[in-house]
Amino acid sequence: MAVSYIPQDKVFAVCTYQMSSAPQKFSFSRKKVNVYYENNKQPVLTVDDKNIMVEFTCKSPWNLAGSLLAFGAGLIVGALLLSNPIGWVILGAAVVVAGAVMTIKAITHKCTDPLNGGQWFLAHNSVKINGASAITRSSILKCGSSGVLTPFFDEASANAAASSIANKNRWELGINVVASFGAGFFLPSAFAGFGTATVAGKVWLAGGRFIAGFAVFSGINYAFRGGMRWGHETFGDVSNNTTYDQMNNHSEDFVNPQTGKVEQRDIDQNSLLGAPSKPDDFVQDSEDIIQIKKESGPWYKITSYKKGTVAGKITNIVESRRVHVNNVNLQRQLEGLDGLNRQQLRTNPLARQLLNDLNSGRYPEWRNAATHYNSGRMNPSMVDDGRTVAASNSRNSLKSLTSNSVQGVLFLIPFIGTIFSEEARVDLAQGMAADLAAEPNGSKLVAKIPID
């Protein structure tokens, strides 16, 4: 099947990392140009042409800038809850300053340098234009910042794909900001007990569990990302999509211009050792998965995977919710007894039932707090004491429920960000299919062999 070459001004670029909603146009960047499409303003592009006419707003620098600002703010807020916060506040302020610097870089970000550091894949290598391999609509540009760009001939398809990708990247940015704030907020308290720990304990608290956490969470995210791609390739709307298959699986040999050695590079394959993109990646706590505590001797040992871990938090969420509901229900029942005298309480069915519950040990905290406990009959003093205990327990269980829920959500947030990132890749692949359906002929300048 013949496939169009790519002329400047006629072909739109859409990137998996763009946050701006509009597509842009590919531009030539080679020094010598003498092959044109229809006029001298439309050079036919080659692998040496790796630029666009208008810069994209790229998620890569914005992710780093927003995450640093949020992480620093979280550090400061979390530190203020400690008795001696000054060191953490200074660290948080330094991170905020770094975030501000990165924000300026994000605002002034230009695509030129990362695109020039990128690589065209699936080029038409047997056809040379000004000494460089030609590219076609089947070619894919991998940016130096890890974004993937593809050519679109149909403007409507390009607009739809760009808008959908930008929306998902904005959601990913927002999720990363929340995750980074939470990571900063909980980090100071994670060092509680540092001063009293053994040497081995200090090593573990200072960095061991975060190094282990980064490794564990990287592995989980690798498996999660791989599972998503397998699902899309096997059952999803891109199961027979050539672009999606090439992004996930295609590799080529390239000569490194600095070393002269041949290196194999892929377009966008899943990687276990992905580079950290935000502070939250560095401070993932392995004890969210496996709890490690000192039992005896100088070393810390694995003691549990149920208490204090994600599984434990889920259990605690269920339990604290049950306790909260029970205490709220008890409050309502006792409010119905408020104002009744001793005689009325003696004959009231609800008061008699609650007395039986007290005597059977159902409400031990209420029974211990009762200043005038009488196992034979309910009295107004017991009702007042019960309302006080139930209100206090309700508040405490609500705090526990909120804390466990927040930490559970913060554990899941990075994986939610991965979902949006992966769906942006799907949008690009689906957009390419829509583009081919809308503009099957592309330009008048075609290659009978699209790639080789």
TITORSE-62040 format. One record per residue: residue in one letter; x, y, z of N, C-alpha, C in turn. Coordinates in steps of 0.2 Angstrom, whole numbers, plus 5000, padded with zeros to 4 digits. Example, Ala and Ser with C-alpha at 12.3 -4.5 7.8 and 13.67 -1.06 7.14 Angstrom:
REM TITORSE-62040
A506649725039506249785039506649845039
S506449895035506849955036506450005039
//
This chain:
REM TITORSE-62040
M500449945000500050005000500450065000
A500350114995500750174995500550225001
V501050255003501050295009501350365008
S501050415010501250485008501950505012
Y502350545008502850575011502550635015
I503050665019502750725024503050785021
P502650835018502850895016502650945022
Q503050995023502951045028502351085026
D501951115031501351155030500751115029
K500851045027500251005025500150955031
V500550945035500550885040500550915047
F500050895051500050915058500450865063
A500650895068500950855073500550845079
V500550785082500150775089500650735093
C500750765099501150735104500850705110
T501050645112500850615118500950655125
Y501350705125501550745130501250815130
Q500850825125500650895125500050915130
M500150975132499550995137499151055133
S499451085128499051125124498551085119
S497951115119497451075115497451075108
A497951115105497951115097498551075095
P498451045089499051015086499451075083
Q500051055081500551105078500751075071
K501151105067501451075061502151065061
F502351005058503050995057503451045053
S504051055055504451105051505151075050
F505451095044506051075042506651105047
S507151065048507651095052508351085049
R508351045044509051025041509351095037
K509951095036510251155033510151165026
K510151105022510051105015509351085013
V509051125009508351105007508351124999
N508151064995508051084988507551034985
V507150994989506650954987506050974990
Y505550994986504951024988504350984986
Y503751004989503150964987502751004982
E502551064983502151094977502451164976
N502751194981503151254981503751264985
N504051314985504751314989504551334996
K503951334998503851345005503651275008
Q503651225004503451155007503951105006
P504551105010505051055009504750985011
V505050935008504850865009505350845015
L505050825021505450815027505750755027
T506350755031506750695032506850675039
V507250625041507450615048507850665051
D508150715047508550765050508050825052
D507450825050506950875052506550855058
K506750885063506450865070506250935074
N505750965071505551025074504851045072
I504551085076503851105074503851185074
M503251205071503251285070503151315076
V502651295080502451325086502551275092
E502851295098503051255103502351225106
F502451155108501951135112502051155120
T501451155123501551155131501651085133
C502251075135502451005137502350985144
K502050925145501950905152502550885156
S503050875153503650845156503950905161
P504150965159504351015163503851035168
W503151035166502651055171502551005176
N502650945175502550895180503050905185
L503650915183504250925188504150985192
A503951045189503851105192503251105197
G502651075195502151075199502251025205
S502550965204502650915209503150945214
L503650985212504151015217503851065221
L503451105218503051155222502551125227
A502251075225501751035230502150995235
F502650965233503050925238503350975243
G503651035241503951075246503351105251
A502751125248502251145252502051095257
G501951035255501750975259502250965265
L502950975263503450975268503351025274
I503251085271503151135276502551125281
V501951115278501351105281501451045286
G501750985284501850925288502350945294
A502850985292503350995297503051045303
L502551085301502251125307501851085312
L501751025310501450985315501850955320
L502550955319503050925323503250975329
S503550955334503850995339504451035337
N504851015333505451045331505451045323
P505051095320504951095313505551125308
I505951165312506351215308506751185302
G507051125303507451095298507051075292
W506451045293506051025288505751085284
V505551135288505351195285505851225280
I506451225282507051255278507051205272
L507051145272507051095267506451105262
G505851115265505251125261505351195257
A505651245260505651305257506151305251
A506751265252507151255247506851215241
V506451165242506151135237505651175233
V505251225237504851265234505251315229
V505751335231506251385227506451345221
A506551275221506751235216506151235211
G505551225214504951215210504851285206
A504951335209504851405206505351415200
V505951385201506451395195506151345190
M505951285191505751245186505051275183
T504651305187504051335184504251385178
I504751425180505051475175505251435169
K505651385170505851345164505251315160
A504751295164504151265160503851315156
I503751375159503451435155503851445149
T504551445149504951465143505151405139
H504851345141505051285137505051285130
K505551265126505551255119505551185117
C505251165112505251095110505951085106
T506251135103506751125098507351075101
D507551095107508151055110507950975111
P507350965114507250895115507050855109
L506750895104506550865098507250845094
N507650895094508350875090508650825094
G508550815100508850755104508450695103
G507950695099507550635098507750595092
Q507250555090507450505084506750485080
W506850495073506350465069506350395068
F505850355069505750285068505350265062
L505450215059505050185054505150235048
A505750255046505950295041505950255034
H505950295028506050265022506750265020
N507150215023507850225022508150215015
S507850185011508150175004507950245000
V507650285002507550354999507850405003
K508350444999508750495002508550565000
I508450605004508350675002508850725005
N509250755001509850795004510250745008
G510350685007510750645010510450605016
A509850625018509550595024508950555022
S508750505026508150455024507550495025
A507050485020506450515020505950485025
I505450525027504950495032504250505029
T503850455031503150455028502650455034
R502050455032501550455037501550395042
S501950345040502050285045502550305050
S502950355049503550365053503250395060
I503650385065503550415072504150445075
L504050505078504650545081504650535088
K505150505091505250505098505650555101
C505250605105505650665107506150645113
G506650685114507150675119506850685126
S506250715127505850715133505350655134
S505450605129505050545130504350545127
G504150605124503550615121503550575114
V502950555111502950525105502550565100
L502750585094502450625089502250595083
T501750595080501550565074501250615069
P501250605063501050655058500250645056
F499850695056499150695054499050735047
F498650705043498550745037497850775038
D497350745042496750775042496650815049
E496550885048496550925053496050915058
A495450895057494950875062495150815066
S495450765063495750705067496250735072
A496750775069497250805073496950845079
N496450885078496250925083495850885088
A495550835086495150785091495650745096
A496250725092496750685096497150735101
A497250785098497650835102497250855109
S496650875108496250895113496150845118
S496050785116495950725121496550715125
I497150715121497750695125497950755130
A497850815128497950875132497550865139
N496950845138496450845144496750785148
K496950735146497250675150497850695153
N498250735150498950755153498850805158
R498250845158498150895163497950865169
W497450805168497250765174497850735177
E498350705173498950675176499350725180
L499450785177499750835181499450855188
G498750865188498450875194498550815199
I498450755197498550695201499250695204
N499750715200500450715202500550765207
V500250825207500350875211500050855218
V499450825218499150795224499550745228
A499850695224500250645226500850675229
S501150725226501750755229501650795235
F501050825236500950865242500850815247
G500450755246500450705251501050675253
A501550665249502150635250502550685255
G502550745253502950795257502550805264
F501950795264501550805271501750755276
F501750685273501850635278502650615279
L503050645275503750625275504050645282
P503950705285504250725291504050675297
S503450655297503250615302503450545301
A503650525295503950455294504650445298
F504950505300505550495303505550505311
A504850495313504750495320505150435323
G505450445329505850395332506550385329
F506750425325507450415322507950425327
G507950475331508450485336508550425341
T508050385342508050335347508250265344
A508250265337508350195334509150175334
T509250115333509850085333510250105327
V510850095326511250115320510850085314
A510750015314510349985308509750015307
G509350035313508750065312508750135309
K509250175311509350245308509550235300
V509950185298510050175291509450165287
W509050115290508350095287507850155287
L507850195293507350255293507550305288
A508250315288508550375284508450365276
G508450305274508450295267508250225264
G508450175268508350105266507650095264
R507150115268506450095266506250135260
F506550195259506350235253506650205246
I507250185247507650145241507250085240
A507050045245506649985244505950005241
G505750055244505050075241505050095234
F505550135232505550155225505650085220
A506050045223506149975219505449945218
V505149935224504449895224503949935220
F503849995221503350035218503450035210
S504150035208504250035201504049975198
G504249915202504049855199503249845199
I502849875204502149865203501849915198
N502149975197501950015191502149985184
Y502649955184502849915178502349865176
A502149825181501749775180501049805178
F500849855182500149885180500149915173
R500649955171500749985165500749925159
G501149875161501149825156500449785155
G500149785161499449745161498949795157
M499049855157498549905154498749895146
R499349895144499549895137499249825134
W499349765138499149705136498449705135
G498049735139497349735139497149775133
H497449835132497249875126497449835119
E497949805119498249765113497749705112
T497549675117497149615117496449615116
F496149665120495449675120495149745118
G495549795118495349865118495249885111
D495049945110494949975103495549985099
V496149975102496749975098497049905097
S496649855098496949785097497249775090
N497049805085497249795078497549855076
N497749905080498049965078498849965077
T499049975071499749975069500150025074
T499950085074500350135078500450115085
Y499850085088499950065095500450015096
D500349965091500849905092501549925091
Q501649975086502349995085502650035091
M502250075094502450115100502650065106
N502250015107502449965112503049915111
N503149905104503549845103504049855098
H504149915094504549925089505249955091
S505849915089506449945091506849945084
E507349995084507849995079508550005081
D509049995077509750005078509950075075
F510250115080510450185078511250195080
V511550235076512250245077512250305082
N512550295088512650355092513150405090
P512950465088513450515085514050525089
Q513950525096514550535100515050485101
T514750415101515250365102515350325096
G514950335091515050295085514750225085
K514550205091514250135092513550125090
V513350065088512650055086512250035093
E511750075094511250065100510550045097
Q510249995101509549985100509150025104
R508650055101508250105104507450085102
D507050095107506350085106505950145106
I505350145103504950205103504650215109
D504250175113504050195119503850125123
Q504350075123504150015127504150025134
N503849975137503749975145504449965148
S504650005153505250005156505249995163
L505549945166505549935173505949985177
L506550005174506950055177506850125174
G506150145174506050215172506250275176
A506450325173506750385177506250415181
P506350425188505850465192505650525189
S505050545189504750605186504450655191
K504450635198504150685203504450655210
P504450705214504750685221504350625224
D503750615223503350565226503650495224
D504050495218504350425216504950415221
F505250465224505850455228505650435235
V505050455237504850445244504350395245
Q504250345240503750295241504050245247
D503650235252503850195258503650125257
S504250085257504150005256503649975262
E503550015268503149995273502449995272
D502250025266501550025264501449955261
I501949915260501849855257501949795263
I502549805266502849755271503049795277
Q502849785283503049825289503649795291
I504149835293504749815296504849845302
K504949815308505049835314505549795318
K505849835323506349795328505949755333
E506149685333505849645337506349625343
S506949605341507449595346508149595343
G508649615346509349625343509449695340
P509949705336510049765333509749775326
W509549725323509249725317508549735316
Y508249765311507549765310507349705306
K506749685307506549625303505849635301
I505649595295504949595293504549565298
T504049605300503549575305502849565303
S502649605298501949595296501849625289
Y501349605285501049635279500349655280
K500149655286499449665288499349735291
K499749745296499649805301500049865298
G499749915297500149975295500249985288
T500149925284500249925277499649945273
V499649945267499049965263498449915265
A498649845265498149805267497849815274
G498349835279498049855285497649925285
K497849965281497450025280496750015278
I496649965273496049955271495649915276
T495949875280495549845286495349895291
N495849945292495749995297495150045294
I495150055288494550095285493850065287
V493849995285493249965287493049965294
E493549945298493449945305493250015308
S493650065306493450135309492850155307
R492650135301491950155298491450125303
R491550055304491050025308490950055315
V491550075318491550105325491250165324
H491350205319491050275319490250265318
V490050225314489350215313489050195319
N489350145323489050125329489050185335
N489550225335489550275340489050335338
V488950345331488450395329487750365331
N487650305330486950275331486850275339
L487350265343487250265350487150335352
Q487450385349487350455351486550475350
R486350455344485650465342485150435347
Q485350375349484950335354484950375361
L485450395363485550425369485250495369
E485250525363484950595363484150585364
G483950525362483150515363483050505370
L483550485374483350475381483550545385
D483850595382483950655386483350685389
G483450705395482850745398482350695402
L482450625401482050585405482250575412
N481750575417481950565424482050485425
R482250475431482450405433481850355432
Q481250375434480650335433480550325426
Q480550375422480450365415480950315411
L481550325414482150285411482050215413
R481750205419481650135421481150095417
T480650125414480150095410480250105402
N480750145400480850155393481150095390
P480850065385481150005382481850015379
L482050075376482650085374483150085379
A483050125385483450125390483650055393
R483050015394483149955396483649905392
Q483549915385483949875381484749905381
L484849965382485549995382485849975389
L485449965394485649945401485949865400
N485549825396485649755395486349755391
D486449805386487049805382487649825387
L487549865391488049885396488249835400
N487749795403487949745408488249685404
S488149675398488449625394489149635391
G489349695392490049715390490049745383
R489549765380489549795374489849865373
Y489749905378490049975378490549985384
P491149955384491549955390491850025392
E491950065386492150135388491650175391
W491050165389490450205392490350175400
R490450115401490350085407490950105412
N491550115409492150135414492050205415
A491750245411491650325412491050345416
A490650295417490050315421490150325428
T490050385430490150405437489750375442
H489050355440488550325445488250265441
Y488650225440488450165436488050115440
N487450095438486950055441486750005437
S486949935438486749885434486049865434
G485649895439484949875440484549925436
R484749985435484250025431484650085428
M484450115423484750175419484550235423
N485050285424484950345427485150405423
P484950465424485150525419485850535419
S486250515425486950525424487350475420
M487050415419487350365415487250385407
V486650415406486450445399486950495397
D487050545402487550605400488250575399
D488450525403489150505402489150465396
G488650425394488650395388488650435382
R488350495382488350535376489050565375
T489350585381490050615381490550565378
V490550495380490950445377490850435370
A490150425368489950415361490250475356
A490150535359490350595355491150595354
S491450575359492250575359492450515354
N492150455355492350405351492150415343
S491650445342491450465335491950505332
R492150555336492650605333493250565331
N493550525336494150495335494150445329
S493550405329493450355324493450395317
L493150455317493150485310493750515308
K494250535313494850555312495250495309
S495250435312495550375310495350355303
L494650365302494450345295494650395290
T494750455291494950505287495650495285
S496150485290496850475290496950415285
N496650355287496750295283496550305276
S495950335275495750345268496150385264
V496450445267496950485264497550445262
Q497850415266498450375265498350315260
G497750285260497550235255497450265248
V497150325248497050365241497750385239
L498250405243498850435241499250375238
F499150315241499550255238499250235231
L498650255230498350235223498450285218
I498550355220498650405216499150395210
P499750375212500250365206499950325201
F499650275203499350225198498850255194
I498450295197497950335193498250375188
G498750415190499150455185499450415179
T499650345180499850305175499250285170
I498650285173498050265169497950325163
F498050385166497950445161498550445156
S499150435158499650435154499650385148
E499350325150499350265145498750285141
E498150315143497650325139497750385134
A498250425136498450475131498750445125
R499150385126499450355120498950315116
V498450295119497850265116497550315111
D497450375114497150425110497550445104
L498250445104498650455099498550395093
A498550335096498450285091497750285087
Q497250295091496650295088496550355084
G496850415085496850475081497150455074
M497750415074498050405068497650355064
A497250315067496750275063496250315060
A495950365064495450415061495750455056
D496350475056496650515051496750475045
L496950415045497050375039496350365036
A495850355040495150345037494850405034
A495050465037494850535034495250555028
E495850545028496350565022496750505020
P496450455017496850395015497350405010
N497250455006497750475001498350515003
G498250555009498750605011498950655006
S499550665004499750704999499850674992
K499950704987500050674980500750644980
L501150654984501850634984501850564988
V501950504985501850444989502450404988
A502550354993503050304993502650234992
K502850204987502550134986502750084992
I503350094994503650065000503650105006
P503250105011503150155016503750165021
I504050105022504650105027505050045025
D505750055026506149995025506850005029
//
